[in-house]
Amino acid sequence: MRSIVVSFMSAAIFLWSLPSFADSFSDGMRMHLQKKYFKSSQLFHSLAQRGNVRAQFMLGTIYEQGLGRPPDLNAAVYWFEKAANGNNPSAQFNLGIFYQFGKGVPKDASKAAQWLQRAANNGHGKAQNNLSTFFYAGVGVKQDIVEAWKWLSLAADHLEGKGREMVVKNRLALEEEMSSDQIIDAKKRTAIWRAANKN
């Protein structure tokens, strides 16, 4: 009988603790938006250590921007890498930018392109736009104007407002440098990507 009571009490304690874990990220975001950065970073740190990818991303942001603590780009890279490996597109994009400009890591166009590619394949519009530039200029990847057009088209699907207007304008300018066969190929590649990445 005693073992049944202990098992019941353990189960009750576990179930009682679940909502607080689930609400912890929301609580951290609430504190973050209220500019209580030190408190939010403590909460995010606890969650991040337990593998919460969103908390890892937020912690990377806090360290990058120095919110509630001195900026620490090494710590930002550490947490962005954790989140990026957990498939967080924003963390993947940030790492691409870090490697592109040598922010907290050695400048490396190839690694920048790899991280931007991962974010772009996850539907991150800004990463798709940046990746198009890499393919257009042949930075970190083999130069490929068709692939550049594809990523601009996909970025137009995911961006809004002025960002989308800029992407569409750049795509039209790119078309002036392309043959009709290249444009057909670019549209085909874009359609294949869209079909493979339907949600």
C-alpha positions, 0 to 999 in steps of 0.5 A, spaced: 500 500 500 505 504 501 508 503 494 502 505 491 501 512 495 508 513 493 507 512 486 501 516 486 504 522 490 510 522 485 505 522 479 501 527 482 508 532 483 510 530 476 503 532 473 503 538 477 510 541 475 508 540 467 504 547 466 510 551 470 515 548 465 510 549 459 509 556 461 516 558 463 518 560 456 511 564 456 513 567 462 520 569 460 518 572 453 513 576 458 519 578 462 523 580 456 518 584 453 517 588 459 525 589 459 526 585 465 532 582 461 536 579 467 530 575 470 528 573 463 535 571 461 535 566 468 529 563 466 531 562 458 538 559 461 534 554 465 530 552 459 536 552 454 540 547 458 534 543 458 534 543 450 528 548 449 530 550 442 526 557 443 530 559 449 536 557 446 535 562 441 533 567 446 539 566 450 543 567 444 539 574 442 540 576 449 548 575 449 548 578 442 545 584 444 547 585 451 540 585 454 541 585 462 548 583 461 554 585 458 554 583 450 558 576 449 559 574 442 562 567 444 556 566 448 551 568 443 554 563 438 554 558 443 547 558 444 545 560 437 549 554 434 545 549 439 538 552 437 540 552 430 542 544 430 535 544 433 532 546 427 531 554 429 531 557 422 532 564 425 538 561 429 541 558 423 540 565 419 544 569 425 549 564 424 550 565 417 550 573 418 555 571 424 560 567 419 559 572 413 561 578 417 566 575 422 562 576 428 564 572 434 567 567 429 572 567 424 569 570 417 568 564 413 563 565 407 562 557 406 560 556 413 555 563 412 552 560 406 551 553 409 547 556 415 544 561 410 542 555 406 539 551 412 535 557 414 533 558 407 530 551 406 526 552 413 523 558 409 526 563 412 525 569 407 531 573 409 536 567 409 533 566 402 534 573 400 541 573 402 543 566 399 540 569 393 546 574 393 551 568 395 549 565 389 549 571 384 556 573 386 559 566 387 561 567 395 561 561 399 558 557 393 559 556 386 556 562 382 549 560 379 544 565 377 539 560 376 539 558 383 540 566 385 533 567 381 530 561 385 532 564 392 529 571 390 522 568 388 522 564 394 524 570 399 518 574 395 513 568 398 516 569 405 517 577 406 512 582 406 512 590 405 518 593 403 522 587 404 518 583 399 518 589 394 526 589 394 526 582 392 521 582 387 525 588 384 532 585 384 529 579 381 526 583 375 533 586 374 536 579 375 532 577 369 535 582 364 541 578 365 538 571 364 537 567 358 530 565 357 532 558 358 535 560 364 529 563 367 525 557 365 530 553 369 529 557 375 522 557 375 522 549 374 527 549 380 522 554 384 516 549 383 520 543 385 522 547 392 515 549 393 512 542 392 517 539 396 516 544 402 509 544 402 506 545 409 
